[in-house]
Amino acid sequence: MMINIRIPVLISGMLATASPLLAQDNGHGQTNAHHFKPVLEHRILAGFNFGGTAPVGLPNTIRKIETYRPEFSPSLGYELSYRKTKKWGAAVAVKLDYKGMFTKDEVQYFPTIITTSDGGRFEGDFTGKNETTVRNAYVFFPISVVYTPNDRWRFNMGGYVAWLFSANFHGNVSDGYIRNGGSLGEKVNITEATFDFGTEVRSFDAGLQGGAAYRVGKKLSINGNLNWGLRPIFPDDFKGMDFPLYNIYLTLGVTYKI
């Protein structure tokens, strides 16, 4: 898949771009080497993730979204940064990241795989109501170029890689019917059935990330960081739905400089 090839190239390109930036000046045409001593900085990161494991653009098989709410999705980690000059630096972090949501919607001819209470298993196009709960946990490694224009603001931009260590992707369908085997298959009325795709979630994720932090105390800052996955969470041959889903989440929280 082409996107899998581009992800490491994108991240490598960001790091390559960071190298000349770290040697740049503070805007006066001269290096800061004689005025600023390079320093390592350590921070504790804590926050919550808000967003969704979602398609980019709403598929026409989803007719109406009735309910959306974020699941309890904490994020906790540690960041090590290196300030080469007063304004430019680089950072790497490791975080425990939960990403989750709940949605309730109405679908039409939605390709999926469901199981009824009597053990019946159907694969085909479902029309009716759908509820989905997602709560996946990752070990998350963001890599960033960092820009600090003044004593209050700090900006970062880069990429990330993440490894899954706990997966929950399940739900139920109701008040509808499924065309077993495809759109021209046998019509089977469904009062209620369930699905569980947790074992199908990919163990590796990667994408882009960036954000800003504002210092509110000597060591404490509030921050927001957008993480946009570039790799679908399910493999290409997954039959539970016919469109890719990506982890797209905003982390809101605090950082504490050690």
C-alpha positions, 0 to 999 in steps of 0.5 A: 500500500502506497501510504505505508511507504510514504509514512517513514519517508515523511517522518525522515524528511521532517527530521532532515528538515529539522537539522538546518533549522536547529542551526539557524539564528534568532532572526538577526542573521547571526547564530546564537552560539555565543549567547545561548547554551544548548540545553536538554529539557524534560517534561511530564505530559498529561491530558485527554484525547478527543476526536474519532477513529473515523473516515476522511469524509462521510461515506454515503452508506452512513445516512445519519449520525444520531449520537457521538461522544468521546470515550474516557481517553487519557494520555500520559507521557514523558518528553525529552527535548534539545534546544540548540538555539534560543528558538529552535530545538527538537523533541521526542516523547513516549506516551501511553495513549488511549483513543476512543469514541462512541457513535450511534447512526443509521446506515444503508447497504453498509457492508459488515459482518454480524452475529445474532444471539442464536449464533447466526453469522452473516456477511453482507450489506446491512440497513438499519441502526448501528452503534459502535464503541472504540477504545484502543490503547497505544504506546505512542512516540511523537518526534517534533521540531520545536519552535519557541518564539518567546517565554510564553509560547512553544510550538511543535510539528512532526510525525509519530509512530505508535504500537497497539497494546489493547484493542476494543472495537465492537458494537451492535446493529438493530431494527433492520435487515441484511442482504446476506452475501451482498446487495443482491443476497437473501434478505434477513431481518435483524432485530438485534445483532453484534459485531466485534472487530477488536482482533482485526485492528492493526498493531502499528499506526503512524501519522502527523502531529503538531500543536502548541503550548502556553506557559501559565506558571514557572514550569506549568503549561497548557497545550493542545496537540493534533494527531492525524493518522495516515494508516488505516486501522484495519488491513486492506482485506478487512470485510467489516466495512468498505472504507478506511478508518483513521485515528484523528484525535486532539490531545488537550492537557498540561505539561510540567517542566522538570 
